[in-house]
Amino acid sequence: MRQFRVGVIGYGYWGPNLVRNFNDDPRAEVAYVCDPQVAMLEKHRTRYRTVKFTDNLDELLLDKELDAVAIATPVDTHYPLAKAALLAGKHVFIEKPLCRTSAQCEDLIRIAGENNLTLMVDHTFIYHGPLRLIKKLIEQADLGDILFFNSVRVNLGNFQRDVNVLWDLGAHDLAIMDYLLGQSPLEVFAIGSSHTDSRLADIAYLTMKFEHDLIGHINVSWLSPVKVRQIVIGGTKRMVVFDDNSQVEKVRIYDKGIETMNQPTTAPQIYSSRIQYRHGDMIAPVYDVTEALRTAVRHFIDCALSGDLPLTDGHSGLRVVKMLEQADQSLASGKVLPVGAESGYV
């Protein structure tokens, strides 16, 4: 069986990680690295001597022996690059967010489907061992009914020139929330502000309301003095904390919560406490420590070879982009916006 040949488009921040992980898969061969910055390509050319470094995109797309492209470029270039690759018969692995608009996402989904090609969004955290463990806990009802999802993703920088902080950092948490909760929000409210000439929000708070009073809240910032990567999920049985900055015990499960007593029937009972607190043990379970991107790349190759649908397919990317669009509208209007089936959250 011949090697699965891949071309990587974009060799800036994330591109080298893609090249390394595709190169490390025994089934794959990185045939091309494409980037318009020729000087940067020359700097790295000697690292992978069998890879062709080029600034000519057509060279990749016209190569009939190239099976797939991996795109790690600014979001506004995602749609034209992915569309050109799909129309050239290439499977596409693309960085988040999938596109700048939901209409663009829908077009890519259509083209991929019509041509039996794999379109997969690199929502990397979905392939992260700790989060896959949390997904299993939720599916097995170990946490009980989910009450809230609270995420904090803040640091000092890296300011983007083309998207606000929700599209940059918040896209991760929206993908995680979509994966873990598996349901659509009913209402969206976002507030944020910009502290630079770009007028792009560098601090934002996004709150979503779901059925059964489930609340999702995301705090993202490029202006924090410390780096925080933490998610807290509360359930009726247990609660779980995911701390991605922790070197050990990234997942901690707490047997903590509250229990409410029955409604009082006599006047004196009205003034007695009807809430009891549960304080149990904390456990730190074992999880898969494989690099998330390595798992994602392996999954992409599996799906491209088998025709199976990726876990983070085009529809996954579309759901995240729709939520980002809704958040932008709320940011601009300052209003809580209802979300319905007509917005695509189905």
C-alpha positions as a Python dict, from the first residue, in 0.01 Angstrom:
ca = {
    (1, 'M'): (0, 0, 0),
    (2, 'R'): (141, 337, -102),
    (3, 'Q'): (190, 624, 141),
    (4, 'F'): (-91, 871, 208),
    (5, 'R'): (60, 1190, 63),
    (6, 'V'): (-14, 1522, 235),
    (7, 'G'): (66, 1884, 160),
    (8, 'V'): (70, 2138, 444),
    (9, 'I'): (-41, 2491, 356),
    (10, 'G'): (85, 2750, 602),
    (11, 'Y'): (407, 2706, 796),
    (12, 'G'): (373, 2973, 1063),
    (13, 'Y'): (272, 2896, 1422),
    (14, 'W'): (83, 2566, 1380),
    (15, 'G'): (214, 2438, 1048),
    (16, 'P'): (534, 2284, 1188),
    (17, 'N'): (324, 2081, 1436),
    (18, 'L'): (115, 1946, 1148),
    (19, 'V'): (424, 1851, 949),
    (20, 'R'): (575, 1674, 1250),
    (21, 'N'): (262, 1472, 1328),
    (22, 'F'): (182, 1374, 969),
    (23, 'N'): (547, 1286, 920),
    (24, 'D'): (543, 1064, 1230),
    (25, 'D'): (246, 857, 1111),
    (26, 'P'): (389, 550, 932),
    (27, 'R'): (107, 555, 676),
    (28, 'A'): (166, 916, 570),
    (29, 'E'): (423, 1113, 375),
    (30, 'V'): (447, 1492, 386),
    (31, 'A'): (511, 1573, 21),
    (32, 'Y'): (482, 1953, 28),
    (33, 'V'): (500, 2252, 257),
    (34, 'C'): (350, 2563, 98),
    (35, 'D'): (382, 2917, 227),
    (36, 'P'): (418, 3256, 55),
    (37, 'Q'): (708, 3356, 280),
    (38, 'V'): (998, 3217, 80),
    (39, 'A'): (1263, 3330, 329),
    (40, 'M'): (1092, 3136, 605),
    (41, 'L'): (1073, 2825, 386),
    (42, 'E'): (1446, 2845, 315),
    (43, 'K'): (1512, 2859, 688),
    (44, 'H'): (1339, 2524, 746),
    (45, 'R'): (1412, 2345, 420),
    (46, 'T'): (1697, 2136, 559),
    (47, 'R'): (1489, 1999, 847),
    (48, 'Y'): (1279, 1774, 620),
    (49, 'R'): (1496, 1689, 321),
    (50, 'T'): (1233, 1475, 148),
    (51, 'V'): (966, 1748, 164),
    (52, 'K'): (928, 1996, -119),
    (53, 'F'): (904, 2351, 14),
    (54, 'T'): (725, 2585, -225),
    (55, 'D'): (533, 2912, -248),
    (56, 'N'): (332, 2783, -546),
    (57, 'L'): (-9, 2656, -432),
    (58, 'D'): (-98, 2529, -780),
    (59, 'E'): (194, 2289, -760),
    (60, 'L'): (16, 2107, -477),
    (61, 'L'): (-331, 2118, -622),
    (62, 'L'): (-223, 1993, -965),
    (63, 'D'): (-32, 1696, -821),
    (64, 'K'): (-266, 1403, -888),
    (65, 'E'): (-69, 1183, -648),
    (66, 'L'): (-135, 1419, -353),
    (67, 'D'): (-414, 1278, -137),
    (68, 'A'): (-480, 1558, 112),
    (69, 'V'): (-395, 1907, 227),
    (70, 'A'): (-372, 2039, 580),
    (71, 'I'): (-450, 2410, 608),
    (72, 'A'): (-299, 2625, 885),
    (73, 'T'): (-351, 2980, 759),
    (74, 'P'): (-549, 3289, 872),
    (75, 'V'): (-923, 3222, 894),
    (76, 'D'): (-1017, 3452, 606),
    (77, 'T'): (-814, 3229, 372),
    (78, 'H'): (-972, 2904, 490),
    (79, 'Y'): (-1268, 2905, 253),
    (80, 'P'): (-1088, 2976, -77),
    (81, 'L'): (-803, 2739, 5),
    (82, 'A'): (-1026, 2454, 124),
    (83, 'K'): (-1264, 2497, -169),
    (84, 'A'): (-979, 2487, -420),
    (85, 'A'): (-836, 2176, -254),
    (86, 'L'): (-1171, 1993, -247),
    (87, 'L'): (-1240, 2079, -611),
    (88, 'A'): (-894, 1942, -692),
    (89, 'G'): (-997, 1611, -532),
    (90, 'K'): (-800, 1645, -207),
    (91, 'H'): (-916, 1552, 141),
    (92, 'V'): (-895, 1856, 372),
    (93, 'F'): (-774, 1886, 730),
    (94, 'I'): (-825, 2248, 839),
    (95, 'E'): (-753, 2454, 1148),
    (96, 'K'): (-1027, 2615, 1354),
    (97, 'P'): (-1251, 2793, 1293),
    (98, 'L'): (-1361, 2620, 974),
    (99, 'C'): (-1455, 2940, 788),
    (100, 'R'): (-1540, 3305, 844),
    (101, 'T'): (-1912, 3255, 776),
    (102, 'S'): (-2162, 2976, 815),
    (103, 'A'): (-2251, 3006, 445),
    (104, 'Q'): (-1890, 2929, 354),
    (105, 'C'): (-1893, 2628, 589),
    (106, 'E'): (-2209, 2496, 427),
    (107, 'D'): (-2055, 2528, 81),
    (108, 'L'): (-1747, 2329, 183),
    (109, 'I'): (-1966, 2060, 341),
    (110, 'R'): (-2163, 2035, 16),
    (111, 'I'): (-1853, 2011, -204),
    (112, 'A'): (-1689, 1750, 20),
    (113, 'G'): (-2008, 1541, 22),
    (114, 'E'): (-2058, 1559, -353),
    (115, 'N'): (-1701, 1442, -412),
    (116, 'N'): (-1682, 1179, -134),
    (117, 'L'): (-1397, 1363, 32),
    (118, 'T'): (-1311, 1398, 400),
    (119, 'L'): (-1347, 1747, 547),
    (120, 'M'): (-1221, 1759, 905),
    (121, 'V'): (-1175, 2055, 1138),
    (122, 'D'): (-882, 2041, 1378),
    (123, 'H'): (-1078, 2106, 1697),
    (124, 'T'): (-770, 1970, 1871),
    (125, 'F'): (-908, 1954, 2224),
    (126, 'I'): (-1176, 1706, 2118),
    (127, 'Y'): (-890, 1459, 2075),
    (128, 'H'): (-729, 1544, 2408),
    (129, 'G'): (-721, 1247, 2647),
    (130, 'P'): (-854, 1434, 2954),
    (131, 'L'): (-1154, 1574, 2765),
    (132, 'R'): (-1237, 1241, 2606),
    (133, 'L'): (-1241, 1098, 2957),
    (134, 'I'): (-1482, 1372, 3069),
    (135, 'K'): (-1705, 1295, 2770),
    (136, 'K'): (-1719, 933, 2882),
    (137, 'L'): (-1811, 1039, 3236),
    (138, 'I'): (-2098, 1249, 3101),
    (139, 'E'): (-2222, 973, 2868),
    (140, 'Q'): (-2219, 723, 3154),
    (141, 'A'): (-2412, 969, 3373),
    (142, 'D'): (-2135, 958, 3634),
    (143, 'L'): (-2180, 1332, 3686),
    (144, 'G'): (-2560, 1316, 3686),
    (145, 'D'): (-2757, 1587, 3509),
    (146, 'I'): (-2526, 1867, 3396),
    (147, 'L'): (-2599, 2200, 3566),
    (148, 'F'): (-2328, 2426, 3426),
    (149, 'F'): (-2022, 2449, 3202),
    (150, 'N'): (-1772, 2720, 3297),
    (151, 'S'): (-1454, 2781, 3101),
    (152, 'V'): (-1168, 3028, 3145),
    (153, 'R'): (-906, 3066, 2871),
    (154, 'V'): (-695, 3377, 2933),
    (155, 'N'): (-335, 3488, 2885),
    (156, 'L'): (-125, 3793, 2791),
    (157, 'G'): (-132, 3798, 2405),
    (158, 'N'): (-123, 3667, 2131),
    (159, 'F'): (-322, 3953, 1971),
    (160, 'Q'): (-472, 3863, 1633),
    (161, 'R'): (-513, 4111, 1349),
    (162, 'D'): (-807, 3947, 1173),
    (163, 'V'): (-1039, 3806, 1442),
    (164, 'N'): (-1148, 3896, 1794),
    (165, 'V'): (-1066, 3695, 2103),
    (166, 'L'): (-1383, 3487, 2079),
    (167, 'W'): (-1291, 3364, 1731),
    (168, 'D'): (-933, 3300, 1842),
    (169, 'L'): (-955, 3151, 2193),
    (170, 'G'): (-1329, 3107, 2234),
    (171, 'A'): (-1352, 2877, 1932),
    (172, 'H'): (-1170, 2612, 2137),
    (173, 'D'): (-1418, 2629, 2422),
    (174, 'L'): (-1723, 2637, 2196),
    (175, 'A'): (-1598, 2321, 2024),
    (176, 'I'): (-1536, 2159, 2363),
    (177, 'M'): (-1878, 2262, 2492),
    (178, 'D'): (-2049, 2137, 2175),
    (179, 'Y'): (-1867, 1803, 2209),
    (180, 'L'): (-1927, 1751, 2581),
    (181, 'L'): (-2283, 1879, 2614),
    (182, 'G'): (-2413, 1756, 2279),
    (183, 'Q'): (-2697, 2006, 2269),
    (184, 'S'): (-2784, 2343, 2122),
    (185, 'P'): (-2814, 2672, 2314),
    (186, 'L'): (-3146, 2851, 2340),
    (187, 'E'): (-3003, 3198, 2410),
    (188, 'V'): (-2668, 3366, 2358),
    (189, 'F'): (-2530, 3678, 2525),
    (190, 'A'): (-2183, 3819, 2475),
    (191, 'I'): (-2009, 4123, 2615),
    (192, 'G'): (-1656, 4237, 2544),
    (193, 'S'): (-1429, 4531, 2479),
    (194, 'S'): (-1124, 4634, 2279),
    (195, 'H'): (-822, 4812, 2422),
    (196, 'T'): (-621, 4857, 2100),
    (197, 'D'): (-659, 5044, 1773),
    (198, 'S'): (-779, 4725, 1603),
    (199, 'R'): (-1122, 4763, 1769),
    (200, 'L'): (-1135, 4384, 1792),
    (201, 'A'): (-1253, 4261, 2132),
    (202, 'D'): (-955, 4140, 2336),
    (203, 'I'): (-1166, 4053, 2642),
    (204, 'A'): (-1502, 3878, 2613),
    (205, 'Y'): (-1757, 3693, 2823),
    (206, 'L'): (-2002, 3463, 2650),
    (207, 'T'): (-2303, 3311, 2825),
    (208, 'M'): (-2538, 3055, 2674),
    (209, 'K'): (-2858, 2915, 2816),
    (210, 'F'): (-2966, 2560, 2735),
    (211, 'E'): (-3268, 2348, 2818),
    (212, 'H'): (-3335, 2250, 3181),
    (213, 'D'): (-3159, 2564, 3313),
    (214, 'L'): (-2816, 2447, 3199),
    (215, 'I'): (-2579, 2744, 3171),
    (216, 'G'): (-2262, 2761, 2963),
    (217, 'H'): (-2016, 3043, 3033),
    (218, 'I'): (-1688, 3122, 2856),
    (219, 'N'): (-1434, 3385, 2964),
    (220, 'V'): (-1156, 3462, 2714),
    (221, 'S'): (-890, 3732, 2721),
    (222, 'W'): (-559, 3837, 2568),
    (223, 'L'): (-503, 4076, 2859),
    (224, 'S'): (-453, 3850, 3159),
    (225, 'P'): (-128, 3865, 3358),
    (226, 'V'): (-147, 3487, 3404),
    (227, 'K'): (-230, 3201, 3171),
    (228, 'V'): (-538, 3005, 3276),
    (229, 'R'): (-682, 2706, 3092),
    (230, 'Q'): (-957, 2566, 3312),
    (231, 'I'): (-1302, 2416, 3270),
    (232, 'V'): (-1541, 2338, 3555),
    (233, 'I'): (-1847, 2121, 3490),
    (234, 'G'): (-2109, 2078, 3759),
    (235, 'G'): (-2348, 1786, 3777),
    (236, 'T'): (-2614, 1672, 4019),
    (237, 'K'): (-2397, 1376, 4127),
    (238, 'R'): (-2040, 1495, 4086),
    (239, 'M'): (-1837, 1785, 3955),
    (240, 'V'): (-1523, 1779, 3744),
    (241, 'V'): (-1237, 2026, 3697),
    (242, 'F'): (-1010, 2018, 3391),
    (243, 'D'): (-690, 2221, 3434),
    (244, 'D'): (-481, 2202, 3118),
    (245, 'N'): (-195, 2395, 3280),
    (246, 'S'): (-147, 2124, 3540),
    (247, 'Q'): (144, 1892, 3470),
    (248, 'V'): (-31, 1609, 3655),
    (249, 'E'): (-391, 1540, 3748),
    (250, 'K'): (-540, 1749, 3469),
    (251, 'V'): (-879, 1597, 3556),
    (252, 'R'): (-1016, 1596, 3910),
    (253, 'I'): (-1357, 1457, 3996),
    (254, 'Y'): (-1521, 1591, 4312),
    (255, 'D'): (-1799, 1415, 4497),
    (256, 'K'): (-1943, 1749, 4600),
    (257, 'G'): (-2277, 1916, 4554),
    (258, 'I'): (-2604, 2008, 4714),
    (259, 'E'): (-2926, 1829, 4794),
    (260, 'T'): (-3251, 2015, 4840),
    (261, 'M'): (-3511, 1907, 5095),
    (262, 'N'): (-3880, 1874, 5017),
    (263, 'Q'): (-4096, 2183, 5007),
    (264, 'P'): (-4195, 2283, 5365),
    (265, 'T'): (-4555, 2233, 5468),
    (266, 'T'): (-4562, 2431, 5796),
    (267, 'A'): (-4467, 2790, 5868),
    (268, 'P'): (-4172, 2717, 6104),
    (269, 'Q'): (-4007, 2504, 5835),
    (270, 'I'): (-3998, 2796, 5595),
    (271, 'Y'): (-3715, 2948, 5796),
    (272, 'S'): (-3512, 2630, 5829),
    (273, 'S'): (-3246, 2544, 5574),
    (274, 'R'): (-3371, 2340, 5282),
    (275, 'I'): (-3025, 2292, 5126),
    (276, 'Q'): (-2778, 2031, 5242),
    (277, 'Y'): (-2416, 2020, 5123),
    (278, 'R'): (-2237, 1704, 5020),
    (279, 'H'): (-1859, 1687, 5072),
    (280, 'G'): (-1710, 1364, 4945),
    (281, 'D'): (-1381, 1245, 4804),
    (282, 'M'): (-1175, 1380, 4516),
    (283, 'I'): (-1028, 1138, 4264),
    (284, 'A'): (-781, 1204, 3984),
    (285, 'P'): (-841, 938, 3716),
    (286, 'V'): (-590, 812, 3461),
    (287, 'Y'): (-634, 933, 3102),
    (288, 'D'): (-468, 889, 2765),
    (289, 'V'): (-159, 1112, 2745),
    (290, 'T'): (-111, 1084, 2368),
    (291, 'E'): (-61, 1424, 2206),
    (292, 'A'): (-403, 1547, 2095),
    (293, 'L'): (-284, 1655, 1750),
    (294, 'R'): (-128, 1314, 1692),
    (295, 'T'): (-464, 1152, 1768),
    (296, 'A'): (-644, 1401, 1542),
    (297, 'V'): (-405, 1341, 1252),
    (298, 'R'): (-439, 965, 1290),
    (299, 'H'): (-819, 999, 1294),
    (300, 'F'): (-811, 1212, 978),
    (301, 'I'): (-604, 955, 790),
    (302, 'D'): (-832, 675, 915),
    (303, 'C'): (-1141, 858, 785),
    (304, 'A'): (-986, 957, 454),
    (305, 'L'): (-886, 595, 387),
    (306, 'S'): (-1210, 436, 509),
    (307, 'G'): (-1467, 699, 411),
    (308, 'D'): (-1594, 721, 768),
    (309, 'L'): (-1721, 1055, 900),
    (310, 'P'): (-1473, 1236, 1128),
    (311, 'L'): (-1571, 1320, 1484),
    (312, 'T'): (-1504, 1687, 1403),
    (313, 'D'): (-1647, 1696, 1053),
    (314, 'G'): (-1772, 1996, 860),
    (315, 'H'): (-2097, 2004, 1056),
    (316, 'S'): (-1900, 2027, 1381),
    (317, 'G'): (-1712, 2323, 1237),
    (318, 'L'): (-2038, 2477, 1116),
    (319, 'R'): (-2197, 2460, 1461),
    (320, 'V'): (-1900, 2644, 1614),
    (321, 'V'): (-1900, 2913, 1345),
    (322, 'K'): (-2275, 2967, 1390),
    (323, 'M'): (-2223, 3021, 1762),
    (324, 'L'): (-1938, 3264, 1690),
    (325, 'E'): (-2158, 3456, 1446),
    (326, 'Q'): (-2433, 3474, 1707),
    (327, 'A'): (-2182, 3591, 1968),
    (328, 'D'): (-2060, 3866, 1734),
    (329, 'Q'): (-2418, 3984, 1683),
    (330, 'S'): (-2473, 3994, 2058),
    (331, 'L'): (-2145, 4181, 2109),
    (332, 'A'): (-2254, 4443, 1858),
    (333, 'S'): (-2609, 4481, 1987),
    (334, 'G'): (-2556, 4428, 2358),
    (335, 'K'): (-2863, 4207, 2359),
    (336, 'V'): (-2950, 3851, 2457),
    (337, 'L'): (-3027, 3675, 2130),
    (338, 'P'): (-3261, 3378, 2100),
    (339, 'V'): (-3129, 3085, 1898),
    (340, 'G'): (-3365, 2868, 1700),
    (341, 'A'): (-3359, 2593, 1443),
    (342, 'E'): (-3352, 2857, 1170),
    (343, 'S'): (-3004, 2953, 1293),
    (344, 'G'): (-2880, 2601, 1228),
    (345, 'Y'): (-2840, 2474, 1586),
    (346, 'V'): (-2995, 2138, 1522),
}
